[in-house]
Amino acid sequence: MFVRPMGKAWVKARRHDRFYRAAKKQAYRSRAAIKLSQIDRRYGLFHEGAVVVDLGAAPGGWSQVARERVGPKGRVLAVDVAAFVPLDGVEFLRGDFRDPKVQALLFERLRDPADMVMSDMAPKLSGTRAVDVARALDLADAALSFAVRALRPGGIFLTKVFQGEGYREFLKQVSGHFEFVKGVKPSSSTERSAERYVLADGRL
Ligand SMILES: C[S@@+](CC[C@H](N)C(=O)[O-])C[C@H]1O[C@@H](n2cnc3c(N)ncnc32)[C@H](O)[C@@H]1O
């Protein structure tokens, strides 16, 4: 009988499948929902009644998690350049987040300062690592500028980045606006990918 060797790649693939299955089982729209749940369990991102802005929200896994955590008194405002199948209790705005008109509309809809701004925005991958790292950092940078203006003092910012050139500088830049800054990599994020999350708490 042929026994398949349980190589590292196979073990990893199976583990990641586990997160895919977990997302499906909980009826989340994306595997990314599990990453946010893991970060939340560890660091306690949400509270009942919180106002949350979700940048790069489609297909909607993060918005689902936020919706569950903030409860009926909270608000979730989601933005994406791609289409978004409506989700109960999630206010969606379609457009390129970097467009000043889209940001102006978002501020208008927000009305009050947000408790949390989270961004899982990712560029279309070019296949050239340096280009993808730089594009992801540009998006994270745009999310940071918005978060600094949109958050209440003490608010939380979470953003996806790709580790590489500019990552350390970005952490430093975020540190200038928050009391606590940390790079996090949930176990559900594929180990060999450059994906990281920057978590910042306590907007100054
Ligand atoms: C990894 S997916 C987000 C997954 C989402 N967090 C979830 O749980 O379903 C990245 C998203 O970022 C969006 N995106 C990328 N650049 C954007 C931009 N400039 N403005 C708005 N959305 C953008 C993409 O359209 C894509 O839907």
The ligand as an SDF file (V2000), in Angstrom:
LIG
                    3D

 27 29  0  0  0  0  0  0  0  0999 V2000
   -8.7690   40.1060    1.2500 C   0  0  0  0  0  0  0  0  0  0  0  0
  -10.1790   40.9000    0.6010 S   0  0  0  0  0  0  0  0  0  0  0  0
  -11.0630   41.3250    2.0620 C   0  0  0  0  0  0  0  0  0  0  0  0
  -11.7750   40.1860    2.7190 C   0  0  0  0  0  0  0  0  0  0  0  0
  -12.7190   40.6320    3.8010 C   0  0  0  0  0  0  0  0  0  0  0  0
  -11.9980   41.1520    4.9580 N   0  0  0  0  0  0  0  0  0  0  0  0
  -13.6010   39.5040    4.2590 C   0  0  0  0  0  0  0  0  0  0  0  0
  -13.4280   39.0320    5.3930 O   0  0  0  0  0  0  0  0  0  0  0  0
  -14.5020   39.1170    3.5100 O   0  0  0  0  0  0  0  0  0  0  0  0
   -9.5280   42.4450    0.0950 C   0  0  0  0  0  0  0  0  0  0  0  0
  -10.5510   43.4100   -0.4300 C   0  0  0  0  0  0  0  0  0  0  0  0
   -9.9500   44.6890   -0.5550 O   0  0  0  0  0  0  0  0  0  0  0  0
  -10.6240   45.3710   -1.5890 C   0  0  0  0  0  0  0  0  0  0  0  0
   -9.8470   46.5480   -2.0090 N   0  0  0  0  0  0  0  0  0  0  0  0
   -8.5930   46.5750   -2.5050 C   0  0  0  0  0  0  0  0  0  0  0  0
   -8.2410   47.8320   -2.8020 N   0  0  0  0  0  0  0  0  0  0  0  0
   -9.2910   48.6270   -2.4590 C   0  0  0  0  0  0  0  0  0  0  0  0
   -9.5180   50.0250   -2.5330 C   0  0  0  0  0  0  0  0  0  0  0  0
   -8.5910   50.8700   -3.0140 N   0  0  0  0  0  0  0  0  0  0  0  0
  -10.7160   50.5160   -2.0980 N   0  0  0  0  0  0  0  0  0  0  0  0
  -11.6600   49.6670   -1.6300 C   0  0  0  0  0  0  0  0  0  0  0  0
  -11.4900   48.3350   -1.5380 N   0  0  0  0  0  0  0  0  0  0  0  0
  -10.3260   47.8110   -1.9560 C   0  0  0  0  0  0  0  0  0  0  0  0
  -10.7710   44.2880   -2.6700 C   0  0  0  0  0  0  0  0  0  0  0  0
  -11.7750   44.6420   -3.5930 O   0  0  0  0  0  0  0  0  0  0  0  0
  -11.1000   43.0600   -1.8220 C   0  0  0  0  0  0  0  0  0  0  0  0
  -12.4820   42.8510   -1.7610 O   0  0  0  0  0  0  0  0  0  0  0  0
  1  2  1  0
  2  3  1  0
  2 10  1  0
  3  4  1  0
  4  5  1  0
  5  6  1  0
  5  7  1  0
  7  8  2  0
  7  9  1  0
 10 11  1  0
 11 12  1  0
 11 26  1  0
 12 13  1  0
 13 14  1  0
 13 24  1  0
 14 15  1  0
 14 23  1  0
 15 16  2  0
 16 17  1  0
 17 18  1  0
 17 23  2  0
 18 19  1  0
 18 20  2  0
 20 21  1  0
 21 22  2  0
 22 23  1  0
 24 25  1  0
 24 26  1  0
 26 27  1  0
M  CHG  2   2   1   9  -1
M  END
$$$$
